[in-house]
């Protein structure tokens, strides 16, 4: 029988929010090579810019002039971009986190501060994945995104990532914007002062006593060099930059607006202009005082970077002082919630006769109680089974919140784990005309799973639900000459292969119903399958 039912969703099999998640990273993004040597299976190949795009799998090694060689077994793409070679790798999320720790915080002395950094780096990756989507990858390997040293990952760093595997910081059901920096200079900056459009009330200005004992920095820059640096960044400056003074500061004490020879310049623009032209160690932060020294401007400051979010210097000190990674995260991101699934929602419970609906929008979703009650009764009638626990339907307010909480891709409409059913927003399901069929399917799944005999194959559990929700036209189609049950892993290999697995599972159950009757097949849910159902099948 060819399956004609529409695949609305996959049944979730206990995967965490980071399970199976990968990110794509552009390697050597600061110095893209024009030539490299690729080594595979003992064979070396010289690859030049202009060569056809290559896709490499298995173990490989890349050697480039002036860079450390890199040996990995991650999927690699090599293509030409603007006369240079662009290398992008696909990295499992947890390995990416460990590689960020190697780049951002390998010198941390405290295991708890490393764990806090792992959560911050992971949350940042999930929150901002696709930052370079228009360029064909998620992140670069520099501090523009997160400093990645994938060739320097140690067992210590992998352990730090593994001990917090899947954990994210959440705010109102969405991964938090977990910015961090090297050294806040004793006071963090409010995110709104750096990124006015970012709504992140947990990124506030506050004193950081764990960073107060750090040394300051100073830099004397020639006025003409300052003017040249500003001009190189397209910033208007007077022909002769004779004076530079601070005319406005933020509440954290950082310079916000400068005046150069009567012209206004933002302090952050000057810092970036100087960094690009004269080096990033010249003006390390906006937390400084200015003094005129003849032909030079003297900067005397403290801290490094924008100062928003977690201060790495302070976090490491907190860990050494005995604070846990949870306490470190609470200090730098107050108001966020730590968890492997979406946190921070205000849930409202709507009770029915047979079900409970949890929603953040009780007024809009109240009708779902009656619908789910009716379909819960239908599930009992169609299977001959009875509910032992009240099924709970959790309706997420956005597709993104559903995806982040369940770990499912956006094309999956719902997932059931135990007696808890997670649903995309009602409006999204209604727009596709699949609300009732999705709720029906998931309730059947929850009921079947709650009563299934231990060891009952996944293909049978999926197929029986597919059979019960298939229309009569689909059930009436002719049987295939031979059906083979799909392996469990086939349901987890991506959308197209999962669709084939579901269709195959339905074909198998349909063949069994044709041979043994629906009542007999349904009785196997709690009794288990008879032996030798399919001669020669798995």
C-alpha positions as CSV (number, residue, x, y, z in Angstrom):
1,X,0.0,0.0,0.0
2,X,1.5,3.4,-1.0
3,X,1.1,5.8,1.9
4,X,-1.0,8.9,0.9
5,X,-1.1,10.6,4.3
6,X,0.7,13.9,4.7
7,X,3.6,13.9,7.0
8,X,2.7,16.6,9.5
9,X,5.4,16.0,12.1
10,X,7.9,13.5,13.5
11,X,7.4,11.7,16.8
12,X,10.2,12.9,19.1
13,X,12.4,10.2,20.7
14,X,13.8,12.0,23.7
15,X,16.3,14.2,22.0
16,X,17.6,17.2,23.9
17,X,17.6,20.7,22.4
18,X,21.2,20.4,21.2
19,X,21.1,16.8,20.0
20,X,22.0,16.7,16.4
21,X,22.4,20.4,16.1
22,X,25.3,21.6,13.9
23,X,26.8,24.9,12.9
24,X,28.8,25.9,9.9
25,X,32.0,27.9,10.4
26,X,34.3,29.7,8.0
27,X,37.9,28.8,8.8
28,X,40.9,31.2,8.2
29,X,38.4,34.0,7.8
30,X,41.0,36.7,8.7
31,X,43.5,35.3,6.2
32,X,41.9,33.3,3.5
33,X,44.6,31.4,1.6
34,X,44.9,31.4,-2.2
35,X,46.5,27.9,-2.1
36,X,46.5,25.0,0.3
37,X,47.5,21.3,0.5
38,X,44.8,18.8,1.2
39,X,45.8,15.4,2.6
40,X,43.4,12.5,2.4
41,X,44.3,8.8,2.8
42,X,48.0,9.5,2.5
43,X,47.5,11.4,-0.8
44,X,48.4,15.1,-1.0
45,X,46.6,17.5,-3.4
46,X,47.4,21.1,-4.0
47,X,44.2,23.2,-4.2
48,X,44.3,26.6,-5.8
49,X,41.7,29.5,-5.8
50,X,39.7,29.0,-8.9
51,X,39.5,25.2,-8.7
52,X,36.0,23.6,-8.6
53,X,34.2,23.5,-5.3
54,X,35.2,20.5,-3.2
55,X,33.2,18.6,-0.6
56,X,35.4,16.5,1.7
57,X,34.4,13.9,4.2
58,X,36.3,11.5,6.4
59,X,39.7,12.2,7.9
60,X,41.5,15.1,6.2
61,X,44.4,17.5,6.9
62,X,44.8,21.0,5.5
63,X,48.2,22.8,5.3
64,X,48.4,26.5,4.5
65,X,51.4,28.8,4.4
66,X,51.8,30.8,7.7
67,X,49.1,28.8,9.5
68,X,49.1,25.7,11.7
69,X,48.1,22.6,9.9
70,X,44.6,21.3,10.8
71,X,43.5,17.7,10.9
72,X,39.8,16.9,11.4
73,X,37.1,14.5,10.3
74,X,34.3,17.0,9.9
75,X,32.5,17.7,6.6
76,X,34.6,20.3,4.8
77,X,33.7,22.5,1.8
78,X,36.4,24.3,-0.2
79,X,35.3,27.0,-2.7
80,X,36.6,30.1,-4.2
81,X,35.5,33.5,-3.0
82,X,37.0,36.8,-4.3
83,X,40.2,35.1,-5.5
84,X,40.8,33.2,-2.3
85,X,39.9,29.8,-0.9
86,X,36.9,29.8,1.5
87,X,36.9,26.8,3.9
88,X,33.7,26.0,5.8
89,X,33.2,23.1,8.2
90,X,30.1,21.6,9.7
91,X,30.6,21.1,13.4
92,X,28.4,19.4,16.0
93,X,27.3,22.1,18.5
94,X,29.1,20.7,21.5
95,X,32.4,20.4,19.6
96,X,31.9,24.0,18.5
97,X,31.4,25.0,22.1
98,X,34.7,23.2,23.1
99,X,36.5,25.0,20.3
100,X,35.2,28.4,21.4
101,X,36.4,27.6,24.9
102,X,39.9,27.0,23.3
103,X,39.8,30.4,21.7
104,X,38.1,32.5,24.3
105,X,38.9,31.0,27.7
106,X,41.6,28.3,27.5
107,X,43.5,30.2,30.3
108,X,40.7,29.9,32.8
109,X,41.9,28.4,36.1
110,X,38.4,27.4,37.4
111,X,36.3,24.5,36.1
112,X,33.1,26.3,37.2
113,X,34.0,29.5,35.2
114,X,34.7,27.3,32.2
115,X,31.3,25.7,32.6
116,X,29.7,29.1,32.7
117,X,31.6,30.1,29.6
118,X,30.4,26.9,27.9
119,X,26.8,27.8,28.6
120,X,27.3,31.4,27.4
121,X,29.1,30.2,24.2
122,X,26.4,27.6,23.4
123,X,23.6,30.0,24.0
124,X,25.2,32.6,21.8
125,X,25.6,30.0,19.0
126,X,21.9,29.0,19.2
127,X,20.7,32.6,19.5
128,X,22.7,34.0,16.6
129,X,23.0,30.9,14.4
130,X,22.9,32.1,10.8
131,X,24.6,35.4,11.5
132,X,26.5,35.0,8.2
133,X,23.7,33.2,6.4
134,X,23.9,35.4,3.3
135,X,27.6,34.4,3.0
136,X,26.8,30.7,3.1
137,X,27.7,29.8,6.7
138,X,26.7,30.5,10.3
139,X,29.8,32.0,12.0
140,X,33.3,33.1,11.2
141,X,36.1,31.9,13.4
142,X,37.1,35.3,14.8
143,X,35.9,37.4,17.7
144,X,33.5,39.1,15.3
145,X,31.4,36.0,16.2
146,X,33.3,33.8,18.7
147,X,37.0,33.0,18.6
148,X,37.3,29.4,17.4
149,X,40.4,27.3,17.8
150,X,39.2,23.9,16.7
151,X,42.7,22.5,16.4
152,X,43.4,23.4,20.0
153,X,40.6,21.6,21.8
154,X,41.8,19.7,24.8
155,X,40.1,17.0,26.9
156,X,39.7,19.5,29.7
157,X,37.7,21.8,27.4
158,X,35.6,19.0,26.0
159,X,34.8,18.0,29.5
160,X,33.7,21.5,30.4
161,X,31.4,21.6,27.4
162,X,30.1,18.0,28.1
163,X,29.3,18.7,31.7
164,X,26.8,21.4,30.7
165,X,25.7,19.7,27.4
166,X,22.6,21.2,26.0
167,X,22.1,23.8,28.7
168,X,21.1,27.3,27.5
169,X,20.2,30.6,29.1
170,X,16.6,31.6,28.4
171,X,14.7,34.8,28.7
172,X,10.9,34.7,28.1
173,X,11.2,31.5,26.2
174,X,14.0,32.6,23.8
175,X,17.7,31.9,24.0
176,X,19.4,34.9,25.7
177,X,21.8,37.3,24.0
178,X,24.8,36.1,26.0
179,X,27.4,38.6,25.1
180,X,30.7,38.5,27.0
181,X,34.1,40.2,27.0
182,X,37.6,39.8,28.2
183,X,37.6,42.4,31.0
184,X,34.9,44.9,32.1
185,X,37.3,47.0,34.1
186,X,35.2,46.7,37.2
187,X,31.8,47.7,35.8
188,X,29.7,46.1,33.1
189,X,27.9,48.2,30.4
190,X,24.2,48.2,29.6
191,X,23.5,46.5,26.3
192,X,21.2,49.3,25.3
193,X,24.1,51.8,25.3
194,X,26.0,49.6,22.8
195,X,23.1,48.2,20.7
196,X,20.1,50.5,21.2
197,X,17.7,48.1,19.3
198,X,18.6,45.1,21.5
199,X,15.9,44.3,24.0
200,X,17.8,42.5,26.8
201,X,16.9,43.8,30.3
202,X,19.2,41.2,31.8
203,X,22.3,42.9,30.3
204,X,22.5,45.9,32.7
205,X,25.2,48.1,34.0
206,X,26.4,46.9,37.4
207,X,29.6,47.0,39.4
208,X,31.8,43.9,39.2
209,X,33.8,43.5,42.4
210,X,35.5,40.4,41.0
211,X,37.2,42.5,38.3
212,X,38.3,45.4,40.3
213,X,41.9,44.3,41.1
214,X,42.9,44.2,37.4
215,X,45.7,46.4,36.0
216,X,44.9,49.3,33.8
217,X,46.4,50.2,30.4
218,X,47.7,53.3,28.7
219,X,48.5,54.3,25.1
220,X,50.1,57.4,23.6
221,X,48.9,57.9,20.0
222,X,50.2,60.6,17.6
223,X,47.4,63.0,16.7
224,X,48.2,62.6,13.0
225,X,47.9,58.8,13.3
226,X,44.6,59.2,15.0
227,X,43.3,61.4,12.2
228,X,44.6,59.0,9.6
229,X,42.9,56.1,11.4
230,X,39.6,57.9,11.4
231,X,39.8,58.9,7.8
232,X,40.6,55.2,6.8
233,X,37.3,54.2,8.4
234,X,35.4,56.9,6.6
235,X,35.0,59.1,9.7
236,X,35.2,62.9,9.1
237,X,37.9,64.5,11.2
238,X,39.4,68.1,11.0
239,X,42.5,68.5,8.8
240,X,44.6,69.0,11.9
241,X,43.4,67.0,15.0
242,X,44.7,69.4,17.7
243,X,42.3,68.4,20.5
244,X,40.3,65.4,21.6
245,X,38.1,65.4,24.6
246,X,35.2,63.4,26.1
247,X,31.9,65.3,26.1
248,X,29.6,62.5,27.2
249,X,29.8,59.3,29.2
250,X,27.5,56.4,29.9
251,X,26.3,55.5,33.4
252,X,29.2,53.0,33.6
253,X,31.7,55.8,33.1
254,X,32.6,54.8,29.5
255,X,33.2,57.4,26.9
256,X,30.2,57.7,24.7
257,X,30.8,60.9,22.6
258,X,34.0,62.7,21.8
259,X,34.8,66.0,20.3
260,X,37.8,66.3,17.9
261,X,38.6,69.9,16.8
262,X,34.9,70.9,17.2
263,X,33.5,67.8,15.4
264,X,31.5,65.1,17.3
265,X,32.7,61.5,17.0
266,X,31.3,58.4,18.8
267,X,33.8,56.8,21.1
268,X,33.1,53.3,19.8
269,X,33.7,54.5,16.2
270,X,37.1,55.8,17.3
271,X,38.0,52.6,19.1
272,X,37.2,50.5,16.0
273,X,39.0,52.9,13.7
274,X,42.1,52.8,15.8
275,X,41.9,49.0,16.2
276,X,41.7,48.4,12.4
277,X,44.6,50.8,11.6
278,X,46.9,50.9,14.6
279,X,46.2,47.7,16.5
280,X,43.5,46.5,18.9
281,X,45.8,47.0,21.9
282,X,46.0,50.8,21.5
283,X,42.4,51.6,22.7
284,X,41.2,48.5,24.4
285,X,37.9,49.8,25.7
286,X,35.8,53.0,26.1
287,X,36.6,53.2,29.8
288,X,39.4,55.7,29.8
289,X,40.6,59.3,30.5
290,X,42.2,61.5,27.9
291,X,45.2,63.8,28.3
292,X,46.9,66.0,25.7
293,X,50.6,65.4,25.4
294,X,51.8,67.8,22.7
295,X,51.7,65.9,19.4
296,X,50.1,62.9,21.1
297,X,46.9,62.0,22.9
298,X,47.4,59.9,26.0
299,X,44.7,57.3,26.8
300,X,44.6,55.9,30.3
301,X,42.0,53.3,30.8
302,X,41.0,49.9,32.1
303,X,39.0,46.9,30.8
304,X,38.9,45.4,27.3
305,X,36.0,45.3,24.8
306,X,32.5,46.5,25.1
307,X,31.9,45.4,28.7
308,X,28.5,43.9,28.1
309,X,27.5,40.7,29.7
310,X,29.8,38.2,31.3
311,X,33.3,39.5,32.2
312,X,35.7,36.7,31.6
313,X,38.2,38.1,34.1
314,X,35.5,38.4,36.8
315,X,33.9,35.0,36.0
316,X,37.2,33.2,36.4
317,X,37.8,35.0,39.8
318,X,34.3,34.0,40.9
319,X,35.0,30.4,40.1
320,X,38.3,30.5,42.0
321,X,36.4,32.0,44.9
322,X,34.2,28.9,45.0
323,X,31.1,30.2,43.1
324,X,29.3,27.7,40.9
325,X,28.7,28.2,37.2
326,X,25.0,28.8,38.0
327,X,25.9,31.6,40.4
328,X,28.3,33.1,37.8
329,X,25.6,33.1,35.2
330,X,23.1,34.5,37.6
331,X,25.5,37.4,38.4
332,X,26.2,38.4,34.8
333,X,22.8,37.6,33.2
334,X,20.3,38.4,36.0
335,X,16.7,37.4,35.2
336,X,17.6,34.6,32.7
337,X,16.7,30.9,33.3
338,X,19.1,28.0,32.8
339,X,17.7,24.9,31.2
340,X,18.0,22.5,28.2
341,X,14.5,23.6,27.0
342,X,12.8,26.9,26.7
343,X,12.4,28.7,30.1
344,X,10.9,31.9,31.3
345,X,7.3,31.5,30.0
346,X,4.3,32.3,32.2
347,X,2.2,29.2,31.7
348,X,-1.6,29.1,32.3
349,X,-3.3,25.8,33.0
350,X,-6.7,25.1,31.3
351,X,-8.2,21.9,32.7
352,X,-10.6,19.6,30.8
353,X,-12.4,16.4,31.5
354,X,-9.6,14.2,30.0
355,X,-6.7,16.6,29.2
356,X,-4.8,19.6,30.5
357,X,-3.8,22.5,28.1
358,X,-0.8,24.7,29.1
359,X,-0.6,27.9,27.2
360,X,0.8,31.5,27.5
361,X,-2.4,32.8,25.7
362,X,-5.4,31.3,27.6
363,X,-7.9,33.5,25.9
364,X,-6.9,32.5,22.4
365,X,-6.3,28.8,23.1
366,X,-9.2,28.0,25.4
367,X,-11.2,26.3,22.6
368,X,-8.4,23.7,22.4
369,X,-9.5,22.1,25.7
370,X,-12.8,20.9,24.2
371,X,-11.2,19.7,20.9
372,X,-8.5,17.8,22.8
373,X,-11.0,16.3,25.2
374,X,-13.0,14.9,22.3
375,X,-10.0,13.6,20.5
376,X,-8.7,11.9,23.7
377,X,-11.9,10.0,23.9
378,X,-11.6,9.1,20.2
379,X,-8.1,7.8,20.8
380,X,-9.4,5.4,23.5
381,X,-12.2,4.2,21.3
382,X,-10.0,3.6,18.3
383,X,-7.3,1.7,20.2
384,X,-9.2,0.0,22.9
385,X,-6.7,1.4,25.4
386,X,-7.4,3.7,28.3
387,X,-5.5,6.7,29.6
388,X,-3.5,6.0,32.8
389,X,-2.2,9.6,33.1
390,X,-3.8,12.9,32.0
391,X,-2.2,14.0,28.7
392,X,-0.8,17.6,28.9
393,X,-0.8,19.7,25.7
394,X,1.8,22.5,25.9
395,X,1.2,25.2,23.2
396,X,4.2,27.4,22.5
397,X,3.6,31.0,21.6
398,X,6.0,31.0,18.6
399,X,7.5,28.5,16.2
400,X,11.0,29.5,17.4
401,X,10.0,28.8,21.1
402,X,8.7,25.4,20.1
403,X,11.8,24.6,18.1
404,X,14.1,25.7,20.9
405,X,12.2,23.8,23.6
406,X,11.6,20.5,21.7
407,X,14.8,20.4,19.7
408,X,12.8,19.7,16.6
409,X,13.2,21.6,13.3
410,X,10.7,24.2,12.3
411,X,8.9,21.9,9.8
412,X,8.0,19.5,12.6
413,X,4.6,20.6,14.0
414,X,4.5,18.8,17.3
415,X,6.3,16.2,19.5
416,X,5.1,13.9,22.2
417,X,7.3,12.7,25.1
418,X,5.6,10.6,27.7
419,X,2.2,12.2,28.5
420,X,3.4,15.7,27.4
421,X,2.6,16.9,23.9
422,X,4.4,20.0,22.6
423,X,2.6,22.0,19.9
424,X,3.6,24.8,17.6
425,X,1.3,27.9,17.9
426,X,-2.3,27.2,17.2
427,X,-2.3,29.9,14.5
428,X,0.5,28.2,12.7
429,X,-1.2,24.8,12.7
430,X,-4.5,26.4,11.6
431,X,-2.9,28.2,8.7
432,X,-1.8,24.9,7.4
433,X,-5.2,23.3,8.0
434,X,-3.6,20.7,10.3
435,X,-4.6,21.6,13.8
436,X,-7.1,18.8,14.5
437,X,-5.1,16.1,12.6
438,X,-2.0,17.1,14.5
439,X,-3.7,17.0,17.9
440,X,-5.3,13.7,17.0
441,X,-2.0,12.1,15.9
442,X,-0.1,13.3,19.0
443,X,-2.8,12.1,21.4
444,X,-2.7,8.7,19.7
445,X,1.1,8.6,20.0
446,X,0.9,9.5,23.7
447,X,-1.7,6.8,24.4
448,X,0.1,4.1,22.4
449,X,3.5,5.0,24.0
450,X,2.0,4.9,27.5
451,X,0.6,1.4,27.0
452,X,3.2,-0.1,24.6
453,X,4.9,-3.3,25.7
454,X,8.6,-2.9,26.5
455,X,10.7,-3.5,23.4
456,X,7.8,-2.9,20.9
457,X,9.6,-1.7,17.7
458,X,9.4,1.9,16.8
459,X,8.2,1.1,13.3
460,X,5.2,-0.6,14.7
461,X,4.4,2.2,17.1
462,X,4.7,4.7,14.3
463,X,2.8,2.6,11.8
464,X,-0.1,1.9,14.1
465,X,-0.7,5.6,14.7
466,X,-0.3,6.2,11.0
467,X,-2.9,3.6,10.3
468,X,-5.4,4.9,12.8
469,X,-5.1,8.5,11.4
470,X,-5.0,7.5,7.7
471,X,-8.1,8.2,5.7
472,X,-10.2,5.4,4.3
473,X,-9.0,6.0,0.7
474,X,-5.4,5.4,1.9
475,X,-6.4,2.3,3.8
476,X,-8.2,0.8,0.8
477,X,-5.2,0.9,-1.5
478,X,-3.7,-2.4,-2.7
479,X,-0.9,-4.0,-0.7
480,X,2.7,-4.1,-1.9
481,X,4.2,-7.5,-2.8
482,X,6.7,-7.3,0.0
483,X,7.2,-4.9,2.9
484,X,10.2,-4.5,5.1
485,X,10.1,-2.7,8.5
486,X,12.4,0.3,8.6
487,X,15.2,0.6,11.1
488,X,14.7,3.0,14.1
489,X,17.5,5.2,12.9
490,X,15.7,5.8,9.6
491,X,13.2,8.1,11.5
492,X,16.0,10.4,12.5
493,X,17.9,10.9,9.3
494,X,16.3,14.1,8.0
495,X,13.0,15.0,6.5
496,X,13.0,13.0,3.3
497,X,14.3,9.8,4.7
498,X,12.0,10.1,7.7
499,X,9.0,10.5,5.4
500,X,10.0,7.3,3.6
501,X,10.4,5.5,7.0
502,X,6.9,6.6,8.1
503,X,5.4,5.5,4.8
504,X,7.2,2.2,5.1
505,X,5.9,1.7,8.7
506,X,2.4,2.4,7.6
507,X,2.7,-0.1,4.7
508,X,3.9,-2.7,7.2
509,X,1.0,-2.2,9.6
510,X,-1.5,-2.1,6.7
511,X,-0.2,-5.4,5.5
512,X,-0.5,-6.9,9.0
513,X,-4.1,-5.6,9.3
514,X,-4.9,-7.2,6.0
515,X,-3.6,-10.6,7.2
516,X,-4.7,-10.5,10.8
517,X,-7.5,-7.9,11.2
518,X,-7.3,-4.5,12.9
519,X,-8.4,-5.8,16.2
520,X,-5.6,-8.4,16.4
521,X,-3.0,-5.9,15.4
522,X,-4.2,-3.4,18.0
523,X,-4.0,-6.0,20.7
524,X,-0.2,-6.3,20.0
525,X,0.4,-2.8,21.4
526,X,0.4,-4.1,25.0
527,X,0.9,-7.8,24.3
528,X,3.9,-7.5,22.0
529,X,4.4,-8.7,18.4
530,X,4.1,-12.4,17.5
531,X,7.3,-14.0,16.1
532,X,8.1,-14.2,12.4
533,X,5.7,-11.5,11.2
534,X,7.7,-10.8,8.1
535,X,9.7,-13.7,6.7
536,X,13.2,-12.5,6.0
537,X,12.5,-9.0,7.3
538,X,14.5,-7.4,10.1
